[in-house]
Amino acid sequence: MTDLTAVTINGDRLWNSLMEVAKIGATEKGGCCRLALTDLDKEARDLFVSWCKEAGCTIKIDKMGNVFARRAGKNNDLPPVMTGSHIDTQPTGGRFDGVYGVLSGLEVIRSLNDQNIETEHPIEAAIWTNEEGSRFAPAMVASGVFAGVFDLEYGLSRADEDGKTMGEELERIGYAGDEPVGGRDIHAFFEVHIEQGPILEEEELPIGVVTHGQGQRWYELTLKGVESHAGPTPMDRRKDALLGAARIINAVNKVGINNAPLACSTVGMINSYPNSRNVIPGEVFLTIDMRHPEDDMLSKMDAELRASIDAITEEIGLTQSLEQIFYYAPVPFDEGCINAVRSAANLCGYPNRDIVAGAGHDACYMSQVAPASMVFVPCIDGISHNEVEDAKPEWITAGCNVLINAMLEKANQT
């Protein structure tokens, strides 16, 4: 930072804005259900846009419904410094996931206005459409189109379980914009977010400096044995697909443990057939999710997984079909943006540590087209994607204080 005095935001105003948006789609347990491109999503978008206009911003909306609120800079020919996240939630989501990053962008703009601070580069606060992927798969599809990972036709054609497409729903709620999706220069991108894990709270640290996003491999595995009567079939003659699945689940867990501390491995779904109490299961379907921030380690985990499945199925006498259905490359964030976040945290006097993002975020796709990084703050008990998701006001304020100072460092570069 060139100025040794930290700029601070209005924490009370940010908190009040969060609580106001939390009323839109509020659930009985204190969370939010605000699925992408529903009427509730529109209501939250409308409120954000009205607040941004009151703050003097110009609004542009692209063809994927991404919303960009711009605060002018001294030189509007320079590319903007952007921040943002998403405003949609899980069906049983919380009050902070995503929307905290959106409203922090607004609070940065409001606080710069309050303090009459001009920046060389314009500042933009963004809403990214359908980050969660809970209504339209895949997740992060609109920032993915912006980054060129998906084409526009693919994004607009994503359909929900009722067959309604994103394109149709954007038209219906009035957020099918005219702006091209992507294809423009971004000087830097930052996203502030709750950690969605327990590390920062357990270590009593208010700020995580996000250096990487974890790579992911998703698999679908089908095991086939022989259905047979549970009574007359001797134990040593069985080809029990569910027994194989149980051993593989344990093996998947060991892959994560063996590659600690950054590896994660999970079986999240399992279906057993014929699912009858007195029939030895003849077929099992299960899903596997493996994550690591280093691609070499992710490949090593893949090899360990395949070796374990081969050994287990051979021992029991099962056939198998393992398919990797999704690969998401590890994301190394930009060193300059990482340093800006770290410097801002130190300038503000907040203890901090480097941390890896275990979940997918819009910043991960944005890192493919702009220098990017993230700021994490704790959440209580590390719980997210849950109606009880919670955070302390002082954490929320700290994250936005770091954000504004990191953005100022980049926004005043000439």
N, C-alpha and C positions, 0 to 999 in steps of 0.2 A: 504493500500500500504506500502511496506517495504521501498521504496525510496520516499523521500518527493519532488522529482522533477518530474513534469509531462513530459511524452514523447509526442511530437507533430508530426503530420503528415504534409505532403505537400499538403495544401489545394488547391493551384492552380493546381497541377497535378491531384488531384482527380476531381476537377471541369472540367478540360479539358478532362479527360477520359469520364466523364458523357456526355459531349457535343459531343464527338466523337461517342459514342454508340448511342446517340439520333438521329444521322443522319440515322441510320439503321431503316427503317420503318417510317421515319419522315412524318408527315401530314401537310397539308396546314395551319392549325391553331396552329402549334407549338408543337403538341403532337407526339405520336408514336402509330403505329399499328404494333405490332410484335407478332403475335399469336403463340402459342406453336407449335413447330416442323414444322414450315414453313421454307422456304428458308431464310427468314429474321432472324428467330430465329437461324438457323444454322450459318448465317453470324456473328451475335453477339457472339455466343458461340465460333466460330473460333477466333475472335479477342481477346476475354478474354483468351482463352487458349494460344494464341501466346504471349500475354503480360505476363502471368504467367510463361511461359517457359523462357522468357527473364529475369524474376526475379529469376530464378534458381529453380523453383518449379518442382516437379514431378506431373504428371497428371494421375488420375485414373477416369474411367467412369463406372458406374454400369449399370445393365440391365434395369433400368428405365431411363437411360440417365442422371442421376445426375452426375455432374462433381465436382471432388475434386482436388484442387491444394494444394499440401503440401510443406511447408517450414520445413526442417529438424530441429529437436531440438538436444540438447546435448545428450538426451537419447531417441532414436527413438523407444524403446520398451514401452515407456509411451504412454497412449492414447492422441490423439490430443485435443487441444483447437480449436474449430471450429466456424466459422462465415459464414454467407451467406444468400442468399435470392433467388429471381427468376429474370429471364431476359425476360420472356414473358409479354405481356401487354394485356389490354382490347382492343377491336376494336377501340375505341376512347380514348386511354390511354394517360398518361403523360410521362415525361422524367425522373421521379425519383422513382415512385412506383416499388419496387423490385430491380431494377438495382442499385439503390443507395447502398443497402446492399451488393450486389455482388462486386461492384467496391470498396466499403470501405474495404472489405476483402483483395482485391488486394493491396490497398493503405497501409494497415497495414503491409503487407509483404514487399512492396517496402520501406516503412519508416524504418522498422527494419533493412533491408539491408543497407540503407543509413547510419544508425547510428551504424552499426556493433553490434547490440544487439542480443545476443544469448538467447534462452529460453530453459528451461529444457524439456518441452513438445514440440512436433511438433505443428505447426500452420497450419490450413487448411482453405481455402476459398472455398465455395461451390456455385454451381448453382443447384437449385431444379427445376425439370421439371414440367411444367404445374401447377404453383401455382394458376393462375387466374381462371382456369376452364371455360374460355370463349369459347374455341374450344372443349375441352374434359371435360366432367363432370365426377366426382365432382372436385371441387377445391382442391388444395394441395394434389393431389393423389400420387405423387411420394415420397414426404416426409412422407405421410401416409403409403406407402409400406415400406419405410425405418424403420418406427416406429412400424411396425407390425399391424397397424390398418386395412390395406387391404393386400390381398395376391398378389403375383407377377402376377399371371394369370389374376386377376381382373384388375390390373393396366394396363397391356399391351393390354387388350381387350377393353378398353374404346374407343368409336368410335365418330367421329365428325358427322355433319349432312349429310355428303356425304358417310358415312359408312367406312371411313378410320380409322384404329385403331392406337393407340399410338405405339404399337409394330411395325406395318408396317411403320409408319412415322419415327420412330427412326432408323430403318434399312435404309430407303431412304436417310436420311440426314447424315448418318454415325455416329450416336450417340447411337447405341445399344451396350453398353459396355459389358465386360465380368465379371466385378466384381459382387459379390453377393450384394444384396440390404439390407443394415443394418447388424445386427448381430455382430457388433463390438463395443468396448468401446469408448465412447466420454467423455473426462474429463469435458468439459463444452461447452455449445453452446450459442452464442450471435447473435442477429440479430438487425441491425440498420435500421430504416425505418422512412419515413415521417409519421406524426401523422395521416393524412387523416381525420382530424377534426380540430375544431377551438380553442381548449382550450389553447394550448401553445402560439399561436400567440396573442390571446386576453389578456393573462396574462403576455405577454412580457417575456416569459421564453424560453431559448434556448434548454433545455433538459427535457425530460420526462423519469422518471425511471419507467419502466413498471412492475407492480407487479402481474397483472392477465390478462388473456384473457377471454372475455365474453363467457359464455355459450349461446347456441342458440337452439331454437325450431322453426321448420318450419312446417306450417300447410297448407292443402288445404281444402277449405270449399265449398260445393255445397248447394245452397238454391233452393228449388222448391216451386213454388206457382201455380197460374193458369194464363195462357195466356188468355187475353180477350180484347175486343175492347175498345179503350181508350175513346170513346164517350158515348156509351150507358150504360157502367158499372158504377153504383153509387160508390161514394168514400167509403162508409161504407160496400160495398160488395166485395171489392177487396182483392186478395191475391198476393200482389205485391212483387216479389222477389228482385227487385232492391231497393225498399224502405227498405226492411230488410237489404240489403247489406249496404245501406247508414248509417243506425243506427248502424250496427255492426262495420263499419269503424270508426265511432266516438267512439264506445266502446273500440276498440283496441287502439286508441289514448289515451283514458283515463287510460287504464292499464299502459301504459308507464309513463304518468304524475303522476299517483297515487303512483308509485314506484320509483320516482326520488330520487337522481340524476343519478343513474347508469343504470336504466332500459331504454330500447328502444323497441318500438313496432310499426310495420309498415305493412300496406297493400300495396303490391307492384304491384299486377296484378289483374285485374278484367275483366271478360267477361260476357256480358249480352245477353240473348237469348229471343226472336228471333232478337233483336236489330233492331226493326222497330219503326218508330216514332209514329205510331198510334196503337201500341199494348202494353198492360200492360205486362212487362217482367214476363215470367213464370219460368225462371231459371237463376241463376247467379253463376258463379265460381269466387272465389277470393283466394289469397294467403295471409298468415299472417306470419310475421317474428318477434319473440320476443327474447330479449337478456338481460342477466344479469350475472355478474361475480360470483354470489352466487347461488348454486343449489336450496337451500331452497326458495329463492326469485323467482327463475324461476318457481318453482312448484306452488308458491302462485299466480304468474301471470297467469299460466295455469288454475288454478281454477277460477280466476276472469273472464278470457276469456270465459270459458265454461258456467259459470253462466249467463253471459251477453247474449251469443248466445241463450241459452235455453229460457230466458225471452223474448227476442225480437222475436224469431220465434214463440213462443206460442201466443204472443199478436197479431201478424199479421196473423197467421194461415198457416205458412210455415212448410215444412219438411226440415230437414238438414242432411248433412253428413260431419262430421268434422274428418279429418285424420291427425295425426302428421306424417309427412313424413321424418323428419330429426331431430336428437338430437345430439348436439355437447356439451360435458360436459364443464363446466367452467374450466379454467386452472389457478391454482395457481403456479406462477413461483418459482424457487428455491431461498430460502432466501440468500444463499451464493452468487449466481450470482446477485441477486438484490442488495445486499450490495456492490458487486464489482462495479456495474454500479454507484451506489450512491457515493461511495468513489472516483471513477474516476472523476465524475462530480465535486465533491467538490475540489479534487486535482487540477483540471484544472481551478477552479475558476468560474464555470458556475452555475448561479442560476438554481434550478431544483425543480421538484415536482413529487410525485408519481402519476401514471396515469394508467388507465385500457385500454387495447387494445380492441376497439370495433369491429374490423374486425378479420377475421381468418388470421393466418400467419403460415409459415412453422415452426417457433419456437414453436408454440402451440403443434404440433405433436412431435417435437424433445424433448419437455419437458417430454414426456412419456418414453424416453430411455436415457436421459442425463440431468444433471442439466442445466437449461436454463433461460435466461431472454432476455429482449429487451431494446433498446435505441430508444426513439422517438425524432424527431426534428420537429419544426413547418413546415407547408406548408401554402402558402398565401391564406387567406380567408378559410382555412380548406378544400379546394377543391382537390379531387383526383378522379381517374377513369374518367378523363376529360382531353381533349387536353390542357386546360389552366392551368392544374396543374403546380405549380411553387414553388420554394424555393429560399432563399437567400444563396449566397455562404458562408457567415459566419455561417449560420445554418448547412450547409452541413459539413463544416470543424469541427464545434463543436461536432457534433455527432460522427465523426470518431476519433477525439481526445479522446472522452470518451471511444469509443470502444477499441482503442489500449491499453489504460491504464487498462481497465477492463480485457482484454485478457491477458495482461502481469501479472496481479496479479494471475490469474489462471494458466498461463503457467509456472510460476516460482515456483509453489508448488511442493514439492518432496514427 
